[in-house]
Amino acid sequence: MQLSVQVDDKGGVISVQGDVDLYSSPELRKAIARLAKKKIAPLIVDLTSVEYMDSSGVATLVEGMKLTGKYDGDFRICCLSVGVREVLELARLDRVFHIFETREAAQKGRS
């Protein structure tokens, strides 16, 4: 898994490439925690290049939502593959997360 982080006056975006699983999710968790510590809002996780996510990846996203909630931030995810969307729907987390089709929509906060 590879991450790139961009922060500007519009918030922060973590772009993820590769699988998010038991082995790689701690790296994503650290990136989210660093931005949350700075109270970046909105904090967007762009999953364009993620085809597979296991339960530890889902737990990392839930933790990100909780961390941003501590400072009334806004945690958003965007650009889900079919596989990742199915995992979130199966756990019914598609009703909990702010999910956007594109990064631009996530930045604007509109579906």
C-alpha positions as CSV (number, residue, x, y, z in Angstrom):
1,M,0.0,0.0,0.0
2,Q,1.2,3.5,-0.8
3,L,-0.2,6.8,0.7
4,S,0.1,10.4,-0.4
5,V,-1.1,13.2,1.8
6,Q,-2.1,16.6,0.6
7,V,-3.1,19.4,3.0
8,D,-4.3,22.9,2.0
9,D,-6.8,25.5,3.0
10,K,-9.6,23.2,1.7
11,G,-8.7,20.4,4.2
12,G,-6.6,17.2,3.9
13,V,-6.7,14.3,1.5
14,I,-5.1,10.9,2.0
15,S,-4.9,9.1,-1.3
16,V,-4.5,5.3,-0.9
17,Q,-3.1,2.9,-3.5
18,G,-3.1,-0.9,-3.0
19,D,-4.9,-3.2,-0.6
20,V,-5.9,-2.1,2.9
21,D,-5.5,-5.1,5.1
22,L,-4.1,-6.3,8.4
23,Y,-0.6,-5.5,7.4
24,S,-1.0,-2.1,5.7
25,S,-3.9,-0.6,7.8
26,P,-1.5,0.6,10.6
27,E,0.2,2.9,8.1
28,L,-3.2,4.4,7.1
29,R,-4.2,4.7,10.7
30,K,-1.0,6.7,11.5
31,A,-1.7,9.1,8.5
32,I,-5.3,9.7,9.6
33,A,-4.2,10.2,13.2
34,R,-1.5,12.8,12.2
35,L,-4.1,14.9,10.3
36,A,-6.7,14.5,13.1
37,K,-4.1,15.7,15.6
38,K,-3.8,18.9,13.5
39,K,-7.6,19.1,13.5
40,I,-7.7,19.1,9.7
41,A,-11.2,19.4,8.3
42,P,-12.5,18.0,6.1
43,L,-10.3,14.9,6.3
44,I,-10.9,12.9,3.1
45,V,-9.7,9.4,2.4
46,D,-9.5,8.8,-1.4
47,L,-9.9,5.1,-2.2
48,T,-9.7,5.3,-5.9
49,S,-6.9,2.8,-6.2
50,V,-8.1,0.4,-3.5
51,E,-9.6,-2.9,-4.8
52,Y,-9.5,-4.8,-1.5
53,M,-10.2,-3.8,2.1
54,D,-10.5,-6.3,5.0
55,S,-12.0,-5.7,8.4
56,S,-8.9,-4.1,9.8
57,G,-9.1,-1.5,7.0
58,V,-12.8,-0.9,7.8
59,A,-11.8,-0.5,11.5
60,T,-9.2,2.1,10.5
61,L,-11.9,4.1,8.7
62,V,-14.2,3.9,11.7
63,E,-11.3,5.1,14.0
64,G,-10.7,8.0,11.6
65,M,-14.3,9.0,11.9
66,K,-14.1,8.9,15.7
67,L,-10.9,10.9,15.8
68,T,-12.3,13.7,13.7
69,G,-15.5,13.6,15.7
70,K,-13.6,14.6,18.8
71,Y,-12.9,18.0,17.3
72,D,-16.2,18.3,15.4
73,G,-14.2,17.6,12.2
74,D,-15.7,16.1,9.0
75,F,-14.4,12.6,7.9
76,R,-15.2,11.8,4.3
77,I,-14.4,8.9,2.0
78,C,-14.6,8.9,-1.7
79,C,-14.1,7.0,-4.9
80,L,-15.0,3.5,-3.7
81,S,-14.4,0.4,-5.9
82,V,-17.2,-2.0,-6.1
83,G,-15.5,-4.4,-3.7
84,V,-14.8,-1.8,-1.0
85,R,-18.4,-0.5,-1.3
86,E,-19.8,-4.0,-0.9
87,V,-17.7,-4.5,2.3
88,L,-19.1,-1.2,3.8
89,E,-22.6,-2.0,2.7
90,L,-22.4,-5.5,4.2
91,A,-21.4,-3.9,7.6
92,R,-24.1,-1.2,7.0
93,L,-21.4,1.4,7.3
94,D,-22.5,3.0,4.1
95,R,-25.2,4.6,6.3
96,V,-22.6,5.9,8.8
97,F,-19.8,7.3,6.6
98,H,-20.0,10.4,4.4
99,I,-19.3,8.7,1.1
100,F,-18.8,10.6,-2.2
101,E,-18.4,9.5,-5.8
102,T,-15.5,11.8,-6.6
103,R,-12.8,13.7,-4.7
104,E,-14.2,17.0,-6.0
105,A,-17.6,16.2,-4.5
106,A,-16.0,15.2,-1.2
107,Q,-14.1,18.5,-1.1
108,K,-17.3,20.4,-1.7
109,G,-19.3,18.2,0.7
110,R,-22.0,17.5,-1.8
111,S,-22.9,14.1,-3.2
